[in-house]
């Protein structure tokens, strides 16, 4: 996950409002996917940097704890 003080700038750099509508980027899994929070629900998702965000978004969990469980699973 990216440092808190860098998040707004990174979201601006990635043009997140246009490219990832409804999401706020918080990090990357360094495999071509972003980690993001859905603004409407606060749920955590994995999003593709390339592809259809709405179709390819993968629900990870409702909390950082659930995200950590997800990261420990075999992909």
PDB file of N, CA, C and O in Angstrom, chain B, residues numbered from 101:
ATOM      1  N   UNK B 101       0.844  -1.167   0.000  1.00  0.00           N
ATOM      2  CA  UNK B 101       0.000   0.000   0.000  1.00  0.00           C
ATOM      3  C   UNK B 101       0.892   1.234   0.000  1.00  0.00           C
ATOM      4  O   UNK B 101       1.999   1.236   0.538  1.00  0.00           O
ATOM      5  N   UNK B 102       0.364   2.285  -0.627  1.00  0.00           N
ATOM      6  CA  UNK B 102       1.131   3.516  -0.732  1.00  0.00           C
ATOM      7  C   UNK B 102       1.043   4.335   0.549  1.00  0.00           C
ATOM      8  O   UNK B 102       0.066   4.222   1.290  1.00  0.00           O
ATOM      9  N   UNK B 103       2.064   5.169   0.819  1.00  0.00           N
ATOM     10  CA  UNK B 103       2.032   6.031   2.004  1.00  0.00           C
ATOM     11  C   UNK B 103       0.827   6.978   1.955  1.00  0.00           C
ATOM     12  O   UNK B 103       0.478   7.500   0.896  1.00  0.00           O
ATOM     13  N   UNK B 104       0.214   7.185   3.088  1.00  0.00           N
ATOM     14  CA  UNK B 104      -0.987   8.003   3.183  1.00  0.00           C
ATOM     15  C   UNK B 104      -0.803   9.388   2.566  1.00  0.00           C
ATOM     16  O   UNK B 104      -1.691   9.880   1.869  1.00  0.00           O
ATOM     17  N   UNK B 105       0.333  10.010   2.815  1.00  0.00           N
ATOM     18  CA  UNK B 105       0.546  11.367   2.314  1.00  0.00           C
ATOM     19  C   UNK B 105       0.738  11.426   0.802  1.00  0.00           C
ATOM     20  O   UNK B 105       0.786  12.520   0.240  1.00  0.00           O
ATOM     21  N   UNK B 106       0.848  10.289   0.131  1.00  0.00           N
ATOM     22  CA  UNK B 106       1.041  10.237  -1.319  1.00  0.00           C
ATOM     23  C   UNK B 106      -0.236   9.873  -2.083  1.00  0.00           C
ATOM     24  O   UNK B 106      -0.282  10.005  -3.306  1.00  0.00           O
ATOM     25  N   UNK B 107      -1.268   9.417  -1.372  1.00  0.00           N
ATOM     26  CA  UNK B 107      -2.453   8.857  -2.033  1.00  0.00           C
ATOM     27  C   UNK B 107      -3.174   9.819  -2.968  1.00  0.00           C
ATOM     28  O   UNK B 107      -3.535   9.427  -4.078  1.00  0.00           O
ATOM     29  N   UNK B 108      -3.392  11.041  -2.564  1.00  0.00           N
ATOM     30  CA  UNK B 108      -4.120  11.985  -3.418  1.00  0.00           C
ATOM     31  C   UNK B 108      -3.325  12.265  -4.687  1.00  0.00           C
ATOM     32  O   UNK B 108      -3.890  12.271  -5.781  1.00  0.00           O
ATOM     33  N   UNK B 109      -2.032  12.496  -4.554  1.00  0.00           N
ATOM     34  CA  UNK B 109      -1.196  12.744  -5.724  1.00  0.00           C
ATOM     35  C   UNK B 109      -1.164  11.564  -6.671  1.00  0.00           C
ATOM     36  O   UNK B 109      -1.229  11.743  -7.887  1.00  0.00           O
ATOM     37  N   UNK B 110      -1.064  10.360  -6.134  1.00  0.00           N
ATOM     38  CA  UNK B 110      -1.040   9.155  -6.968  1.00  0.00           C
ATOM     39  C   UNK B 110      -2.378   8.981  -7.677  1.00  0.00           C
ATOM     40  O   UNK B 110      -2.407   8.638  -8.858  1.00  0.00           O
ATOM     41  N   UNK B 111      -3.481   9.212  -6.976  1.00  0.00           N
ATOM     42  CA  UNK B 111      -4.786   9.118  -7.620  1.00  0.00           C
ATOM     43  C   UNK B 111      -4.914  10.151  -8.735  1.00  0.00           C
ATOM     44  O   UNK B 111      -5.500   9.864  -9.779  1.00  0.00           O
ATOM     45  N   UNK B 112      -4.373  11.344  -8.524  1.00  0.00           N
ATOM     46  CA  UNK B 112      -4.373  12.354  -9.588  1.00  0.00           C
ATOM     47  C   UNK B 112      -3.504  11.914 -10.755  1.00  0.00           C
ATOM     48  O   UNK B 112      -3.900  12.072 -11.910  1.00  0.00           O
ATOM     49  N   UNK B 113      -2.325  11.365 -10.475  1.00  0.00           N
ATOM     50  CA  UNK B 113      -1.422  10.901 -11.539  1.00  0.00           C
ATOM     51  C   UNK B 113      -2.051   9.810 -12.389  1.00  0.00           C
ATOM     52  O   UNK B 113      -1.885   9.803 -13.609  1.00  0.00           O
ATOM     53  N   UNK B 114      -2.768   8.894 -11.764  1.00  0.00           N
ATOM     54  CA  UNK B 114      -3.431   7.797 -12.480  1.00  0.00           C
ATOM     55  C   UNK B 114      -4.785   8.219 -13.068  1.00  0.00           C
ATOM     56  O   UNK B 114      -5.469   7.420 -13.707  1.00  0.00           O
ATOM     57  N   UNK B 115      -5.162   9.487 -12.842  1.00  0.00           N
ATOM     58  CA  UNK B 115      -6.461   9.987 -13.283  1.00  0.00           C
ATOM     59  C   UNK B 115      -7.566   9.035 -12.834  1.00  0.00           C
ATOM     60  O   UNK B 115      -8.423   8.624 -13.617  1.00  0.00           O
ATOM     61  N   UNK B 116      -7.515   8.703 -11.554  1.00  0.00           N
ATOM     62  CA  UNK B 116      -8.411   7.699 -10.984  1.00  0.00           C
ATOM     63  C   UNK B 116      -9.883   8.059 -11.130  1.00  0.00           C
ATOM     64  O   UNK B 116     -10.709   7.174 -11.351  1.00  0.00           O
ATOM     65  N   UNK B 117     -10.227   9.326 -11.013  1.00  0.00           N
ATOM     66  CA  UNK B 117     -11.639   9.712 -11.125  1.00  0.00           C
ATOM     67  C   UNK B 117     -12.202   9.329 -12.488  1.00  0.00           C
ATOM     68  O   UNK B 117     -13.371   8.960 -12.596  1.00  0.00           O
ATOM     69  N   UNK B 118     -11.381   9.415 -13.526  1.00  0.00           N
ATOM     70  CA  UNK B 118     -11.827   9.074 -14.876  1.00  0.00           C
ATOM     71  C   UNK B 118     -11.620   7.593 -15.189  1.00  0.00           C
ATOM     72  O   UNK B 118     -12.490   6.950 -15.777  1.00  0.00           O
ATOM     73  N   UNK B 119     -10.470   7.057 -14.797  1.00  0.00           N
ATOM     74  CA  UNK B 119     -10.116   5.683 -15.167  1.00  0.00           C
ATOM     75  C   UNK B 119     -10.661   4.614 -14.224  1.00  0.00           C
ATOM     76  O   UNK B 119     -10.823   3.460 -14.621  1.00  0.00           O
ATOM     77  N   UNK B 120     -10.943   4.992 -12.981  1.00  0.00           N
ATOM     78  CA  UNK B 120     -11.436   4.052 -11.970  1.00  0.00           C
ATOM     79  C   UNK B 120     -12.615   4.679 -11.233  1.00  0.00           C
ATOM     80  O   UNK B 120     -12.559   4.880 -10.020  1.00  0.00           O
ATOM     81  N   UNK B 121     -13.686   4.990 -11.971  1.00  0.00           N
ATOM     82  CA  UNK B 121     -14.811   5.698 -11.331  1.00  0.00           C
ATOM     83  C   UNK B 121     -15.385   4.904 -10.163  1.00  0.00           C
ATOM     84  O   UNK B 121     -15.610   3.697 -10.248  1.00  0.00           O
ATOM     85  N   UNK B 122     -15.609   5.620  -9.086  1.00  0.00           N
ATOM     86  CA  UNK B 122     -16.186   4.997  -7.896  1.00  0.00           C
ATOM     87  C   UNK B 122     -15.166   4.379  -6.958  1.00  0.00           C
ATOM     88  O   UNK B 122     -15.529   3.846  -5.910  1.00  0.00           O
ATOM     89  N   UNK B 123     -13.874   4.447  -7.329  1.00  0.00           N
ATOM     90  CA  UNK B 123     -12.821   3.842  -6.513  1.00  0.00           C
ATOM     91  C   UNK B 123     -11.761   4.865  -6.146  1.00  0.00           C
ATOM     92  O   UNK B 123     -11.553   5.845  -6.861  1.00  0.00           O
ATOM     93  N   UNK B 124     -11.089   4.627  -5.020  1.00  0.00           N
ATOM     94  CA  UNK B 124      -9.934   5.415  -4.589  1.00  0.00           C
ATOM     95  C   UNK B 124      -8.766   4.449  -4.464  1.00  0.00           C
ATOM     96  O   UNK B 124      -8.807   3.520  -3.657  1.00  0.00           O
ATOM     97  N   UNK B 125      -7.727   4.665  -5.261  1.00  0.00           N
ATOM     98  CA  UNK B 125      -6.570   3.765  -5.270  1.00  0.00           C
ATOM     99  C   UNK B 125      -5.756   3.926  -3.996  1.00  0.00           C
ATOM    100  O   UNK B 125      -5.504   5.042  -3.543  1.00  0.00           O
ATOM    101  N   UNK B 126      -5.344   2.782  -3.415  1.00  0.00           N
ATOM    102  CA  UNK B 126      -4.543   2.838  -2.186  1.00  0.00           C
ATOM    103  C   UNK B 126      -3.230   2.067  -2.305  1.00  0.00           C
ATOM    104  O   UNK B 126      -2.404   2.112  -1.393  1.00  0.00           O
ATOM    105  N   UNK B 127      -3.029   1.364  -3.413  1.00  0.00           N
ATOM    106  CA  UNK B 127      -1.793   0.608  -3.558  1.00  0.00           C
ATOM    107  C   UNK B 127      -1.808  -0.251  -4.797  1.00  0.00           C
ATOM    108  O   UNK B 127      -2.704  -0.154  -5.635  1.00  0.00           O
ATOM    109  N   UNK B 128      -0.800  -1.092  -4.897  1.00  0.00           N
ATOM    110  CA  UNK B 128      -0.681  -2.012  -6.014  1.00  0.00           C
ATOM    111  C   UNK B 128      -0.196  -3.355  -5.506  1.00  0.00           C
ATOM    112  O   UNK B 128       0.499  -3.446  -4.494  1.00  0.00           O
ATOM    113  N   UNK B 129      -0.575  -4.382  -6.223  1.00  0.00           N
ATOM    114  CA  UNK B 129      -0.089  -5.718  -5.910  1.00  0.00           C
ATOM    115  C   UNK B 129       1.145  -6.046  -6.756  1.00  0.00           C
ATOM    116  O   UNK B 129       1.664  -7.161  -6.707  1.00  0.00           O
ATOM    117  N   UNK B 130       1.603  -5.062  -7.530  1.00  0.00           N
ATOM    118  CA  UNK B 130       2.805  -5.161  -8.370  1.00  0.00           C
ATOM    119  C   UNK B 130       2.734  -6.289  -9.384  1.00  0.00           C
ATOM    120  O   UNK B 130       3.764  -6.806  -9.818  1.00  0.00           O
ATOM    121  N   UNK B 131       1.526  -6.670  -9.761  1.00  0.00           N
ATOM    122  CA  UNK B 131       1.339  -7.664 -10.818  1.00  0.00           C
ATOM    123  C   UNK B 131       0.349  -7.130 -11.845  1.00  0.00           C
ATOM    124  O   UNK B 131      -0.404  -7.891 -12.453  1.00  0.00           O
ATOM    125  N   UNK B 132       0.361  -5.818 -12.029  1.00  0.00           N
ATOM    126  CA  UNK B 132      -0.545  -5.202 -12.985  1.00  0.00           C
ATOM    127  C   UNK B 132      -1.923  -4.934 -12.431  1.00  0.00           C
ATOM    128  O   UNK B 132      -2.871  -4.721 -13.186  1.00  0.00           O
ATOM    129  N   UNK B 133      -2.041  -4.944 -11.122  1.00  0.00           N
ATOM    130  CA  UNK B 133      -3.327  -4.702 -10.486  1.00  0.00           C
ATOM    131  C   UNK B 133      -3.195  -3.658  -9.384  1.00  0.00           C
ATOM    132  O   UNK B 133      -2.173  -3.558  -8.705  1.00  0.00           O
ATOM    133  N   UNK B 134      -4.258  -2.893  -9.234  1.00  0.00           N
ATOM    134  CA  UNK B 134      -4.313  -1.889  -8.178  1.00  0.00           C
ATOM    135  C   UNK B 134      -5.168  -2.391  -7.025  1.00  0.00           C
ATOM    136  O   UNK B 134      -6.068  -3.212  -7.207  1.00  0.00           O
ATOM    137  N   UNK B 135      -4.875  -1.894  -5.865  1.00  0.00           N
ATOM    138  CA  UNK B 135      -5.696  -2.116  -4.684  1.00  0.00           C
ATOM    139  C   UNK B 135      -6.490  -0.825  -4.494  1.00  0.00           C
ATOM    140  O   UNK B 135      -5.919   0.266  -4.487  1.00  0.00           O
ATOM    141  N   UNK B 136      -7.803  -0.952  -4.340  1.00  0.00           N
ATOM    142  CA  UNK B 136      -8.634   0.239  -4.266  1.00  0.00           C
ATOM    143  C   UNK B 136      -9.777   0.052  -3.279  1.00  0.00           C
ATOM    144  O   UNK B 136     -10.201  -1.065  -2.983  1.00  0.00           O
ATOM    145  N   UNK B 137     -10.255   1.179  -2.784  1.00  0.00           N
ATOM    146  CA  UNK B 137     -11.429   1.193  -1.920  1.00  0.00           C
ATOM    147  C   UNK B 137     -12.601   1.710  -2.745  1.00  0.00           C
ATOM    148  O   UNK B 137     -12.502   2.747  -3.402  1.00  0.00           O
ATOM    149  N   UNK B 138     -13.711   0.978  -2.705  1.00  0.00           N
ATOM    150  CA  UNK B 138     -14.918   1.447  -3.370  1.00  0.00           C
ATOM    151  C   UNK B 138     -15.496   2.580  -2.530  1.00  0.00           C
ATOM    152  O   UNK B 138     -15.779   2.399  -1.346  1.00  0.00           O
ATOM    153  N   UNK B 139     -15.667   3.732  -3.138  1.00  0.00           N
ATOM    154  CA  UNK B 139     -16.110   4.915  -2.396  1.00  0.00           C
ATOM    155  C   UNK B 139     -17.494   4.729  -1.774  1.00  0.00           C
ATOM    156  O   UNK B 139     -17.732   5.210  -0.666  1.00  0.00           O
ATOM    157  N   UNK B 140     -18.387   4.061  -2.444  1.00  0.00           N
ATOM    158  CA  UNK B 140     -19.760   3.928  -1.957  1.00  0.00           C
ATOM    159  C   UNK B 140     -19.886   3.011  -0.749  1.00  0.00           C
ATOM    160  O   UNK B 140     -20.763   3.205   0.093  1.00  0.00           O
ATOM    161  N   UNK B 141     -19.005   2.003  -0.661  1.00  0.00           N
ATOM    162  CA  UNK B 141     -19.168   0.992   0.388  1.00  0.00           C
ATOM    163  C   UNK B 141     -17.992   0.884   1.353  1.00  0.00           C
ATOM    164  O   UNK B 141     -18.148   0.386   2.468  1.00  0.00           O
ATOM    165  N   UNK B 142     -16.819   1.348   0.931  1.00  0.00           N
ATOM    166  CA  UNK B 142     -15.615   1.184   1.733  1.00  0.00           C
ATOM    167  C   UNK B 142     -14.974  -0.185   1.559  1.00  0.00           C
ATOM    168  O   UNK B 142     -13.965  -0.481   2.199  1.00  0.00           O
ATOM    169  N   UNK B 143     -15.548  -1.024   0.697  1.00  0.00           N
ATOM    170  CA  UNK B 143     -15.000  -2.357   0.441  1.00  0.00           C
ATOM    171  C   UNK B 143     -13.709  -2.255  -0.364  1.00  0.00           C
ATOM    172  O   UNK B 143     -13.505  -1.302  -1.117  1.00  0.00           O
ATOM    173  N   UNK B 144     -12.849  -3.241  -0.196  1.00  0.00           N
ATOM    174  CA  UNK B 144     -11.551  -3.269  -0.875  1.00  0.00           C
ATOM    175  C   UNK B 144     -11.641  -4.189  -2.088  1.00  0.00           C
ATOM    176  O   UNK B 144     -12.196  -5.285  -2.020  1.00  0.00           O
ATOM    177  N   UNK B 145     -11.089  -3.719  -3.188  1.00  0.00           N
ATOM    178  CA  UNK B 145     -11.102  -4.460  -4.453  1.00  0.00           C
ATOM    179  C   UNK B 145      -9.715  -4.490  -5.073  1.00  0.00           C
ATOM    180  O   UNK B 145      -8.867  -3.643  -4.793  1.00  0.00           O
ATOM    181  N   UNK B 146      -9.508  -5.480  -5.917  1.00  0.00           N
ATOM    182  CA  UNK B 146      -8.375  -5.520  -6.829  1.00  0.00           C
ATOM    183  C   UNK B 146      -8.904  -5.081  -8.183  1.00  0.00           C
ATOM    184  O   UNK B 146      -9.925  -5.585  -8.651  1.00  0.00           O
ATOM    185  N   UNK B 147      -8.203  -4.132  -8.817  1.00  0.00           N
ATOM    186  CA  UNK B 147      -8.610  -3.611 -10.117  1.00  0.00           C
ATOM    187  C   UNK B 147      -7.471  -3.768 -11.110  1.00  0.00           C
ATOM    188  O   UNK B 147      -6.305  -3.643 -10.735  1.00  0.00           O
ATOM    189  N   UNK B 148      -7.789  -4.039 -12.365  1.00  0.00           N
ATOM    190  CA  UNK B 148      -6.731  -4.110 -13.374  1.00  0.00           C
ATOM    191  C   UNK B 148      -6.270  -2.700 -13.749  1.00  0.00           C
ATOM    192  O   UNK B 148      -7.080  -1.776 -13.821  1.00  0.00           O
ATOM    193  N   UNK B 149      -4.983  -2.544 -13.986  1.00  0.00           N
ATOM    194  CA  UNK B 149      -4.516  -1.262 -14.519  1.00  0.00           C
ATOM    195  C   UNK B 149      -4.914  -1.138 -15.983  1.00  0.00           C
ATOM    196  O   UNK B 149      -5.082  -0.031 -16.494  1.00  0.00           O
ATOM    197  N   UNK B 150      -5.064  -2.271 -16.655  1.00  0.00           N
ATOM    198  CA  UNK B 150      -5.515  -2.302 -18.047  1.00  0.00           C
ATOM    199  C   UNK B 150      -6.703  -3.252 -18.103  1.00  0.00           C
ATOM    200  O   UNK B 150      -6.623  -4.385 -17.629  1.00  0.00           O
ATOM    201  N   UNK B 151      -7.784  -2.795 -18.672  1.00  0.00           N
ATOM    202  CA  UNK B 151      -8.970  -3.635 -18.778  1.00  0.00           C
ATOM    203  C   UNK B 151     -10.208  -2.879 -18.368  1.00  0.00           C
ATOM    204  O   UNK B 151     -10.176  -1.660 -18.202  1.00  0.00           O
ATOM    205  N   UNK B 152     -11.296  -3.598 -18.207  1.00  0.00           N
ATOM    206  CA  UNK B 152     -12.567  -3.010 -17.835  1.00  0.00           C
ATOM    207  C   UNK B 152     -12.717  -3.066 -16.320  1.00  0.00           C
ATOM    208  O   UNK B 152     -12.884  -4.141 -15.746  1.00  0.00           O
ATOM    209  N   UNK B 153     -12.657  -1.932 -15.693  1.00  0.00           N
ATOM    210  CA  UNK B 153     -12.687  -1.870 -14.230  1.00  0.00           C
ATOM    211  C   UNK B 153     -13.963  -2.497 -13.671  1.00  0.00           C
ATOM    212  O   UNK B 153     -13.906  -3.282 -12.725  1.00  0.00           O
ATOM    213  N   UNK B 154     -15.096  -2.160 -14.243  1.00  0.00           N
ATOM    214  CA  UNK B 154     -16.363  -2.655 -13.704  1.00  0.00           C
ATOM    215  C   UNK B 154     -16.502  -4.167 -13.859  1.00  0.00           C
ATOM    216  O   UNK B 154     -17.036  -4.826 -12.966  1.00  0.00           O
ATOM    217  N   UNK B 155     -16.037  -4.726 -14.960  1.00  0.00           N
ATOM    218  CA  UNK B 155     -16.157  -6.167 -15.195  1.00  0.00           C
ATOM    219  C   UNK B 155     -15.061  -6.969 -14.495  1.00  0.00           C
ATOM    220  O   UNK B 155     -15.298  -8.099 -14.067  1.00  0.00           O
ATOM    221  N   UNK B 156     -13.869  -6.394 -14.377  1.00  0.00           N
ATOM    222  CA  UNK B 156     -12.717  -7.141 -13.876  1.00  0.00           C
ATOM    223  C   UNK B 156     -12.381  -6.884 -12.413  1.00  0.00           C
ATOM    224  O   UNK B 156     -11.431  -7.467 -11.890  1.00  0.00           O
ATOM    225  N   UNK B 157     -13.143  -6.020 -11.742  1.00  0.00           N
ATOM    226  CA  UNK B 157     -12.898  -5.750 -10.323  1.00  0.00           C
ATOM    227  C   UNK B 157     -13.169  -7.017  -9.514  1.00  0.00           C
ATOM    228  O   UNK B 157     -14.163  -7.710  -9.731  1.00  0.00           O
ATOM    229  N   UNK B 158     -12.261  -7.306  -8.573  1.00  0.00           N
ATOM    230  CA  UNK B 158     -12.399  -8.487  -7.722  1.00  0.00           C
ATOM    231  C   UNK B 158     -12.541  -8.023  -6.275  1.00  0.00           C
ATOM    232  O   UNK B 158     -11.682  -7.318  -5.747  1.00  0.00           O
ATOM    233  N   UNK B 159     -13.637  -8.430  -5.650  1.00  0.00           N
ATOM    234  CA  UNK B 159     -13.866  -8.093  -4.248  1.00  0.00           C
ATOM    235  C   UNK B 159     -12.835  -8.810  -3.383  1.00  0.00           C
ATOM    236  O   UNK B 159     -12.643 -10.020  -3.508  1.00  0.00           O
ATOM    237  N   UNK B 160     -12.181  -8.067  -2.514  1.00  0.00           N
ATOM    238  CA  UNK B 160     -11.151  -8.617  -1.635  1.00  0.00           C
ATOM    239  C   UNK B 160     -11.670  -8.749  -0.207  1.00  0.00           C
ATOM    240  O   UNK B 160     -11.416  -9.753   0.458  1.00  0.00           O
ATOM    241  N   UNK B 161     -12.390  -7.746   0.259  1.00  0.00           N
ATOM    242  CA  UNK B 161     -12.898  -7.792   1.621  1.00  0.00           C
ATOM    243  C   UNK B 161     -13.469  -6.463   2.054  1.00  0.00           C
ATOM    244  O   UNK B 161     -13.450  -5.482   1.310  1.00  0.00           O
ATOM    245  N   UNK B 162     -13.974  -6.450   3.264  1.00  0.00           N
ATOM    246  CA  UNK B 162     -14.571  -5.248   3.829  1.00  0.00           C
ATOM    247  C   UNK B 162     -13.627  -4.506   4.759  1.00  0.00           C
ATOM    248  O   UNK B 162     -13.978  -3.454   5.293  1.00  0.00           O
ATOM    249  N   UNK B 163     -12.418  -5.051   4.957  1.00  0.00           N
ATOM    250  CA  UNK B 163     -11.469  -4.426   5.883  1.00  0.00           C
ATOM    251  C   UNK B 163     -10.042  -4.780   5.473  1.00  0.00           C
ATOM    252  O   UNK B 163      -9.821  -5.669   4.650  1.00  0.00           O
ATOM    253  N   UNK B 164      -9.100  -4.088   6.046  1.00  0.00           N
ATOM    254  CA  UNK B 164      -7.692  -4.395   5.796  1.00  0.00           C
ATOM    255  C   UNK B 164      -7.366  -5.797   6.313  1.00  0.00           C
ATOM    256  O   UNK B 164      -6.562  -6.507   5.710  1.00  0.00           O
ATOM    257  N   UNK B 165      -7.977  -6.194   7.409  1.00  0.00           N
ATOM    258  CA  UNK B 165      -7.760  -7.549   7.925  1.00  0.00           C
ATOM    259  C   UNK B 165      -8.183  -8.592   6.893  1.00  0.00           C
ATOM    260  O   UNK B 165      -7.474  -9.574   6.677  1.00  0.00           O
ATOM    261  N   UNK B 166      -9.334  -8.384   6.257  1.00  0.00           N
ATOM    262  CA  UNK B 166      -9.791  -9.313   5.222  1.00  0.00           C
ATOM    263  C   UNK B 166      -8.871  -9.266   4.003  1.00  0.00           C
ATOM    264  O   UNK B 166      -8.663 -10.282   3.340  1.00  0.00           O
ATOM    265  N   UNK B 167      -8.321  -8.086   3.706  1.00  0.00           N
ATOM    266  CA  UNK B 167      -7.370  -7.965   2.611  1.00  0.00           C
ATOM    267  C   UNK B 167      -6.122  -8.803   2.899  1.00  0.00           C
ATOM    268  O   UNK B 167      -5.597  -9.464   2.004  1.00  0.00           O
ATOM    269  N   UNK B 168      -5.655  -8.775   4.131  1.00  0.00           N
ATOM    270  CA  UNK B 168      -4.479  -9.548   4.499  1.00  0.00           C
ATOM    271  C   UNK B 168      -4.735 -11.047   4.362  1.00  0.00           C
ATOM    272  O   UNK B 168      -3.841 -11.786   3.950  1.00  0.00           O
ATOM    273  N   UNK B 169      -5.928 -11.501   4.696  1.00  0.00           N
ATOM    274  CA  UNK B 169      -6.297 -12.901   4.498  1.00  0.00           C
ATOM    275  C   UNK B 169      -6.265 -13.222   3.017  1.00  0.00           C
ATOM    276  O   UNK B 169      -5.736 -14.260   2.617  1.00  0.00           O
ATOM    277  N   UNK B 170      -6.825 -12.346   2.199  1.00  0.00           N
ATOM    278  CA  UNK B 170      -6.837 -12.528   0.739  1.00  0.00           C
ATOM    279  C   UNK B 170      -5.409 -12.656   0.204  1.00  0.00           C
ATOM    280  O   UNK B 170      -5.133 -13.508  -0.641  1.00  0.00           O
ATOM    281  N   UNK B 171      -4.519 -11.821   0.691  1.00  0.00           N
ATOM    282  CA  UNK B 171      -3.137 -11.836   0.194  1.00  0.00           C
ATOM    283  C   UNK B 171      -2.393 -13.119   0.561  1.00  0.00           C
ATOM    284  O   UNK B 171      -1.428 -13.482  -0.111  1.00  0.00           O
ATOM    285  N   UNK B 172      -2.824 -13.804   1.605  1.00  0.00           N
ATOM    286  CA  UNK B 172      -2.175 -15.043   2.020  1.00  0.00           C
ATOM    287  C   UNK B 172      -2.679 -16.254   1.222  1.00  0.00           C
ATOM    288  O   UNK B 172      -2.066 -17.320   1.255  1.00  0.00           O
ATOM    289  N   UNK B 173      -3.802 -16.084   0.502  1.00  0.00           N
ATOM    290  CA  UNK B 173      -4.348 -17.186  -0.280  1.00  0.00           C
ATOM    291  C   UNK B 173      -3.505 -17.421  -1.527  1.00  0.00           C
ATOM    292  O   UNK B 173      -2.898 -16.497  -2.069  1.00  0.00           O
ATOM    293  N   UNK B 174      -3.480 -18.656  -1.964  1.00  0.00           N
ATOM    294  CA  UNK B 174      -2.785 -18.984  -3.225  1.00  0.00           C
ATOM    295  C   UNK B 174      -3.586 -18.412  -4.386  1.00  0.00           C
ATOM    296  O   UNK B 174      -4.803 -18.585  -4.456  1.00  0.00           O
ATOM    297  N   UNK B 175      -2.904 -17.736  -5.288  1.00  0.00           N
ATOM    298  CA  UNK B 175      -3.585 -17.167  -6.451  1.00  0.00           C
ATOM    299  C   UNK B 175      -3.495 -18.166  -7.535  1.00  0.00           C
ATOM    300  O   UNK B 175      -3.996 -17.930  -8.635  1.00  0.00           O
TER     301      UNK B 175
END
